[in-house]
């Protein structure tokens, strides 16, 4: 680790990611959000909180899930 006094504030910066890298990072972030949302919906259904799970699925429509008879299913559009 460098000492603060050794860092040049006008020196080299982190390079900007290319458009392809940005899209890849965005896709990874969206997939991670979707996976975490799925886990939350599963936990709510396991606790018997089906209505709360339905509300959460409706609020985060982009996750692509819905609740049917207390089970998390992937929504078919």
N, C-alpha and C positions, 0 to 999 in steps of 0.2 A: 504494500500500500504506500502511496506517495504522501509526503507531507503536503499540507495545504500550501505552504510557501513555495513548493516546487511545481505547482500546477500553474500552467500558463492560461489565464482566462481567455486569451485571444488565440489560443492554439487550436489544434485539430479537434474537430467535433465528430460525433458519431454521424456516419453517413446516412442519408435518407434512404429508406427502402424503396425498391423499384415498385412499379404498379402491381406486378405479379406477386411480389413478396407481401405487399399490403393486402391484396385479395386473399392470399393464403392465410395470413395472420387473422384476418377478419373471419374467414371460414372456420378456423380453429376456435376462435373465441365464441362464435355462434354455436358451434357443436358442443363446446364445453358448457355453455349456458343451457342448451337443450338437455344435455345429460343431467346436469344438476337439477333442472326443473322436473325431469322425469323421476329422479330420486325423491324429491319433495312430494310429488303427487302420489308415489307409491307409499311413502310414509303416512301421509294423511289418510289414504284409503285403508291402510293396515290398522290405523287408530280408529277407524269407523267414521271419520270426518269427510264423508263423501261430498256433502254440499260445499264445504270449504275447498275441497279438491276441485270441484266443478268450477267454482268461482276463480280459483287460481289458474286453471287451464284456460278459462275464457279470457282472463286478464292478459295472459301470455299466449295469445293465439298463434304467434309465430313458432312456438315450440312444436305444434302439430299433434297435440294429444287431446283426448277427451275422456271423460269418465262415463262408463256404462255399467250399471249394476255393481258399482263399487270396484270396478277394475279399470286400470289405465290402459287405453288402447290408442293406437296411432290413428289420427283422423284421416279419413279419405275424402278428399275434396272433389 
